[in-house]
Amino acid sequence: MSEQALSLVLALNTELPDRDAQIHAAVKAAESEFQPLFYELAWTDDPHMTIVPDSMTIKDIALEGAKVTVTVDFNWSVFQACLIVDNVSTNEAKLQFELKGDSLVMNQAFPPRWRYDN
């Protein structure tokens, strides 16, 4: 298995009033692009697990020079057929970006998952 990466470039809408609003809009518009990372954070191979669409909420935006950290919550759901129950859990993620001009750039690498059944 090799290392996986999530690389994104998000354009900021400079017509919005301030940098926080620009970042918020760009990240929220790209929510579906973060799903591979969210699956890695959920750390499960359960085929019944799904990321809940449109569940990402932005909790905080931290700017430190060109470094941007966006803290988000997202939900995943695991259907338990034996109980006919859909369990929804909330998880937090810190998305790391670099501010380059009017763009946010993410290059997130994560190691391959170790699986006990490999």
Contacts in CASP RR format, 6 or more apart in sequence:
PFRMAT RR
TARGET T0000
AUTHOR 0000-0000-0000
METHOD contacts of the structure
MODEL  1
MSEQALSLVLALNTELPDRDAQIHAAVKAAESEFQPLFYELAWTDDPHMT
IVPDSMTIKDIALEGAKVTVTVDFNWSVFQACLIVDNVSTNEAKLQFELK
GDSLVMNQAFPPRWRYDN
1 112 0 8 1.000
1 113 0 8 1.000
2 112 0 8 1.000
3 109 0 8 1.000
3 110 0 8 1.000
3 111 0 8 1.000
3 112 0 8 1.000
4 36 0 8 1.000
4 40 0 8 1.000
4 109 0 8 1.000
4 110 0 8 1.000
4 111 0 8 1.000
4 112 0 8 1.000
5 107 0 8 1.000
5 108 0 8 1.000
5 109 0 8 1.000
5 110 0 8 1.000
6 33 0 8 1.000
6 34 0 8 1.000
6 36 0 8 1.000
6 37 0 8 1.000
6 106 0 8 1.000
6 107 0 8 1.000
6 108 0 8 1.000
6 110 0 8 1.000
7 106 0 8 1.000
7 107 0 8 1.000
7 108 0 8 1.000
8 30 0 8 1.000
8 33 0 8 1.000
8 104 0 8 1.000
8 105 0 8 1.000
8 106 0 8 1.000
9 103 0 8 1.000
9 104 0 8 1.000
9 105 0 8 1.000
9 106 0 8 1.000
10 26 0 8 1.000
10 27 0 8 1.000
10 29 0 8 1.000
10 30 0 8 1.000
10 97 0 8 1.000
10 103 0 8 1.000
10 104 0 8 1.000
10 105 0 8 1.000
10 106 0 8 1.000
11 26 0 8 1.000
11 102 0 8 1.000
11 103 0 8 1.000
12 19 0 8 1.000
12 22 0 8 1.000
12 23 0 8 1.000
12 25 0 8 1.000
12 26 0 8 1.000
12 102 0 8 1.000
12 103 0 8 1.000
12 104 0 8 1.000
13 22 0 8 1.000
13 25 0 8 1.000
13 26 0 8 1.000
14 22 0 8 1.000
14 102 0 8 1.000
16 22 0 8 1.000
16 25 0 8 1.000
19 63 0 8 1.000
20 61 0 8 1.000
20 63 0 8 1.000
23 61 0 8 1.000
23 68 0 8 1.000
23 70 0 8 1.000
23 97 0 8 1.000
23 104 0 8 1.000
24 58 0 8 1.000
24 61 0 8 1.000
26 104 0 8 1.000
27 58 0 8 1.000
27 70 0 8 1.000
27 72 0 8 1.000
27 95 0 8 1.000
27 104 0 8 1.000
28 56 0 8 1.000
28 58 0 8 1.000
31 54 0 8 1.000
31 56 0 8 1.000
32 53 0 8 1.000
34 56 0 8 1.000
34 72 0 8 1.000
34 74 0 8 1.000
34 93 0 8 1.000
34 95 0 8 1.000
35 51 0 8 1.000
37 93 0 8 1.000
37 95 0 8 1.000
37 108 0 8 1.000
37 110 0 8 1.000
38 51 0 8 1.000
38 74 0 8 1.000
38 76 0 8 1.000
38 91 0 8 1.000
38 93 0 8 1.000
39 51 0 8 1.000
40 110 0 8 1.000
40 113 0 8 1.000
41 91 0 8 1.000
41 93 0 8 1.000
42 49 0 8 1.000
42 51 0 8 1.000
42 76 0 8 1.000
42 91 0 8 1.000
43 113 0 8 1.000
44 78 0 8 1.000
45 113 0 8 1.000
45 115 0 8 1.000
46 78 0 8 1.000
48 78 0 8 1.000
48 79 0 8 1.000
48 80 0 8 1.000
48 81 0 8 1.000
49 76 0 8 1.000
49 77 0 8 1.000
49 78 0 8 1.000
50 76 0 8 1.000
50 77 0 8 1.000
51 74 0 8 1.000
51 75 0 8 1.000
51 76 0 8 1.000
51 77 0 8 1.000
52 74 0 8 1.000
52 75 0 8 1.000
52 76 0 8 1.000
52 77 0 8 1.000
52 88 0 8 1.000
55 73 0 8 1.000
55 74 0 8 1.000
55 75 0 8 1.000
56 72 0 8 1.000
56 73 0 8 1.000
56 74 0 8 1.000
57 72 0 8 1.000
57 73 0 8 1.000
57 74 0 8 1.000
58 70 0 8 1.000
58 71 0 8 1.000
58 72 0 8 1.000
59 71 0 8 1.000
59 72 0 8 1.000
59 73 0 8 1.000
59 92 0 8 1.000
60 69 0 8 1.000
60 70 0 8 1.000
60 71 0 8 1.000
61 68 0 8 1.000
61 69 0 8 1.000
61 70 0 8 1.000
61 71 0 8 1.000
62 68 0 8 1.000
62 69 0 8 1.000
62 70 0 8 1.000
62 71 0 8 1.000
63 99 0 8 1.000
65 99 0 8 1.000
66 98 0 8 1.000
66 99 0 8 1.000
66 100 0 8 1.000
67 96 0 8 1.000
67 97 0 8 1.000
67 98 0 8 1.000
67 99 0 8 1.000
68 96 0 8 1.000
68 97 0 8 1.000
68 98 0 8 1.000
68 99 0 8 1.000
68 104 0 8 1.000
69 94 0 8 1.000
69 95 0 8 1.000
69 96 0 8 1.000
69 97 0 8 1.000
70 94 0 8 1.000
70 95 0 8 1.000
70 97 0 8 1.000
71 92 0 8 1.000
71 93 0 8 1.000
71 94 0 8 1.000
71 95 0 8 1.000
72 92 0 8 1.000
72 93 0 8 1.000
72 94 0 8 1.000
72 95 0 8 1.000
73 90 0 8 1.000
73 91 0 8 1.000
73 92 0 8 1.000
73 93 0 8 1.000
74 90 0 8 1.000
74 91 0 8 1.000
74 93 0 8 1.000
75 88 0 8 1.000
75 89 0 8 1.000
75 90 0 8 1.000
75 91 0 8 1.000
76 88 0 8 1.000
76 89 0 8 1.000
76 91 0 8 1.000
77 86 0 8 1.000
77 87 0 8 1.000
77 88 0 8 1.000
77 89 0 8 1.000
78 86 0 8 1.000
78 87 0 8 1.000
78 89 0 8 1.000
79 85 0 8 1.000
79 86 0 8 1.000
79 87 0 8 1.000
80 86 0 8 1.000
80 87 0 8 1.000
95 106 0 8 1.000
95 108 0 8 1.000
96 106 0 8 1.000
96 108 0 8 1.000
97 104 0 8 1.000
97 105 0 8 1.000
97 106 0 8 1.000
98 104 0 8 1.000
98 105 0 8 1.000
98 106 0 8 1.000
98 107 0 8 1.000
99 105 0 8 1.000
END
